[in-house]
């Protein structure tokens, strides 16, 4: 029968503790990744919806490839003010 030295036992406990911390952090990162993926899908869906709404209001949106100068690209928005 082998006997473990006290230093080896302390090292094993330290390694096990470290592995538990790493496993916990991995779980937290997986949850955060899932949250970010859902948020990305939601924002992409919202962007698609807003783009379709913009197209229905003003026509097709120009792409940056077709425009010679980005400074000439303007979007005019009319915002009526409420006066009481």
C-alpha positions in Angstrom: 0.0 0.0 0.0 1.3 3.4 -1.0 1.1 6.3 1.3 0.7 9.8 0.0 2.9 12.5 1.3 1.2 15.6 2.8 2.6 17.9 0.1 1.2 15.6 -2.6 -2.2 15.6 -0.9 -2.2 19.4 -0.7 -1.3 19.6 -4.4 -4.1 17.2 -5.3 -6.6 19.3 -3.4 -5.3 22.5 -5.1 -5.6 20.9 -8.5 -9.1 19.7 -7.8 -10.2 23.1 -6.6 -8.7 24.7 -9.7 -10.5 22.2 -11.9 -13.8 23.0 -10.2 -13.3 26.7 -10.7 -12.4 26.2 -14.4 -15.6 24.1 -14.8 -17.7 26.7 -13.2 -16.2 29.5 -15.3 -16.8 27.3 -18.4 -20.5 26.9 -17.5 -20.8 30.7 -17.0 -19.2 31.4 -20.3 -21.5 28.9 -22.0 -24.5 30.6 -20.5 -23.2 34.1 -21.5 -22.5 32.8 -25.1 -26.1 31.5 -25.3 -27.4 34.9 -24.1 -25.3 36.7 -26.7 -26.4 34.4 -29.5 -30.1 35.0 -28.6 -29.5 38.8 -28.4 -27.7 38.7 -31.8 -30.6 36.8 -33.4 -33.1 39.3 -31.9 -31.2 42.3 -33.1 -30.8 40.8 -36.6 -34.5 40.2 -36.7 -35.2 43.7 -35.6 -32.8 45.1 -38.2 -34.5 43.1 -40.9 -37.9 44.4 -39.7 -36.7 48.0 -39.6 -35.1 47.7 -43.1 -38.3 46.3 -44.5 -40.3 49.2 -42.9 -37.8 51.7 -44.3 -38.1 50.2 -47.8 -41.9 50.4 -47.6 -41.8 54.0 -46.5 -39.1 55.4 -48.9 -38.2 52.7 -51.4 -35.1 50.5 -51.7 -32.1 51.4 -49.6 -28.9 52.1 -51.5 -25.8 50.1 -50.7 -22.5 51.7 -50.0 -20.9 49.8 -52.9 -22.9 51.7 -55.5 -22.3 55.2 -54.0 -19.2 57.0 -55.2 -19.1 59.3 -52.2 -20.5 58.5 -48.8 -20.9 62.3 -48.0 -23.7 62.5 -50.6 -25.8 59.9 -48.8 -28.4 61.6 -46.8 -31.5 60.4 -45.0 -34.1 63.1 -44.4 -36.5 62.5 -41.5 -39.5 64.6 -40.7 -40.4 64.8 -37.1 -43.5 66.9 -36.4 -43.4 68.8 -33.1 -46.3 68.9 -30.7 -47.5 72.3 -29.7 -50.2 72.8 -27.2 
